[in-house]
Amino acid sequence: MSESARANGVTDWLRGALPKLVLSPSIAIVLVFVYGFILFTIFLSFTDSRILPSFGLVGWQNYERLFSLRNWGIAVKNLFIFGSLYIAICCVLGLLLAILLDQKIRTEGFIRTIYLYPMALSFIVTGTAWKWFLDPGIGLQAVVRSWGWESFTFEWIKDSDMAIYTIVIAAVWQTSGFVMAMFLAGLRGIDNEVMKAAQIDGASTFALYRRIVIPQLRPAFMSAFVVLAHMAIKSYDLVVALTGGGPGTATEMPATFMYSYTFTRNQMGIGAASAVIMLMMIAAIIVPYLWSELREKPQ
Amino acid sequence: MSGGHTAQVIRTGAGARFVIYVLLAIFCIYYLLPLYVMVVNSLKPLSEIQAGGMMALPETWTTAPWKSAWSTAQVGVEASGLRPYFLNSILMVVPAVAISTMLGALNGYVLTKWRFRFDTILFGLLLFGCFIPFQMVLIPMARMLGLMGIAGTVGGLVFVHLVYGIGFSTLYFRNYYAQFPTELVRAAMIDGAGFFTIFARILLPASGPIVVVCVIWQFTNIWNDFLFGSSFSDYDSQPMTVALNNLVQSSTGVKEYNVHFAGAIMAALPTLLVYILAGQFFVRGLMAGSVKG
């Protein structure tokens, strides 16, 4: 075999392997920093780690303690209240706005821009704006009182029972425009022929939407649900900026719980266990969705 | 667009149209209200806000809150204003966005035009990485940054955002290149063009729109991030969101709401500008991030 032939063999091999070589750093990064780290955190959740990671195994003890903690109970209950209201209101509002905007509105582009801009903001900005707007001392309550309605009271943000709903208010403000855009895209994809036929048969506008349009928006509902549920489980920034988890622990959520137990209360094992529970919640929503999305288009 | 859309079928009378426009206008007010509150109150003296005048236009217009928020306000331990943190955010965002977009483009190219066994599974693994709760990686990442010697630095934040930005940028380019005619790539291969030549000469020149979408998405996400910023930064490497939160939550002295609002607008301005200038690309990115496949 001549020198040049051998050199050709090497370059051929290199040419064949080049695509994989280009992809491999990214794959390696994801394997280590996503999957490796997930395994490490799962491992930590079975150890006696406190302020630093430690490797003494304690079995399910962290999980048992986690589920007996009052704060974790509050966090999960809050996530349930927040998540269901957030998803429901965003979907109803998003659908309503999409239908209204789909009536050949002349200034549609302009209105859409206004409905969607909150999505470009950081939750910290949103939280700051709403924190002071809802503050009884200077915000809505003070303003209405200064207009002459002296007994007007709106103190949800200071009220342990109601504070969680202020997070719903701010979060809905931020994302409902986005849900509107998803439904609008869905509406634009609906075939007209069925609707024309139904209208000739004398169906009312309301019936038209209820019987024909909304059922066809199923994929948009699915996407909206997945996106919103996953945002709800992860919600951290908004809680920190708006209420700081308070008053007391009234607006604690799993994400804020994880952070405080891991980094300020030095209970890393319990923090890791709570993160694992969060991952399981997200996986329960995302994995079936990704599975169906990736399988539909095998090509 | 096939068959037009629903609006062409449904007829609405004048009365109904009036109601629709009123409703749309009310929601415009709802979405604009917090922005109005931020802007108006960042331009008035503190006393007017304390007197219950949050919704009113300023009686005395002043830019003092802006100057204070930018260069003199107390942020954490230092009375430095938000300026140094704004710079931190820029130093963090630019390299993280540039590198993750480049890697995403190459990955998308490989995954669509150089297919091999298990590529869908690999892509699925990459994609799932976009959606994990980042609480799962905080503890090991803190250790890792320490081992790498970049804990508490802007460089460390760049690294973290790069690592967790690859999934989405790969998603964008993969979906975009999947639509690109593979025949062109095959023809170039037969002509003897190599891996990088095909990418640089054939795919890259056609990638303008998706590059814009990807850059905007990454920019918005990384600029707005708070969790990584608050977990992995020191006093001198905090990004803008963390500094804004410190400014607002600081418990010492009188609460300067007008300064807080001015700071909030500063933190929002870069992403807001991008949204106003390139809105349809922003929306495309959002939609592609939610409707996968």
Interface residues (C-beta under 8 A of the other chain):
Chain A: R15 L18 P19 K20 V22 L23 P25 S26 I27 I29 V30 L31 F33 V34 Y35 G36 F37 I38 F40 T41 L44 P53 L97 L100 L101 D102 Q103 K104 I105 I111 T113 I114 Y115 L116 Y117 P118 M119 A120 L121 S122 F123 I124 V125 T126 T128 A129 W130 K131 W132 F133 I138 G139 L140 A142 V143 R145 S146 W173 G177 F178 A181 M182 A185 L187 R188 I190 D191 N192 E193 M195 K196 Q199 T205 L208 V213 P219 S223 A224 V226 V227 H230 I233 K234 Y236 D237 V240 A241 G244 A255 M258 Y259 T262 F263 M268 G271 A272 S274 A275 V276 M278 L279 I282 I286 V287 L290 E293 L294 E296 K297 P298 Q299
Chain B: M1 S2 G3 G4 H5 T6 A7 Q8 V9 I10 T12 R17 I20 Y21 L23 L24 F27 C28 Y30 Y31 L32 L33 P34 L35 V37 M38 N41 I49 Q50 A51 G52 G53 M54 M55 L103 L106 N107 V110 L111 W114 F116 T120 L122 F123 G124 L125 L126 L127 F128 G129 F131 I132 P133 F134 Q135 M136 V137 L138 I139 P140 M141 R143 M144 V163 Y164 I166 G167 T170 A178 G194 F195 T220 W223 N224 F226 L227 S230 S231 T241 L244 N245 V248 Q249 Y257 H260 F261 G263 A264 I265 A267 A268 T271 L272 V274 Y275 I276 G279 F282 V283 L286 M287 S290 V291 K292 G293
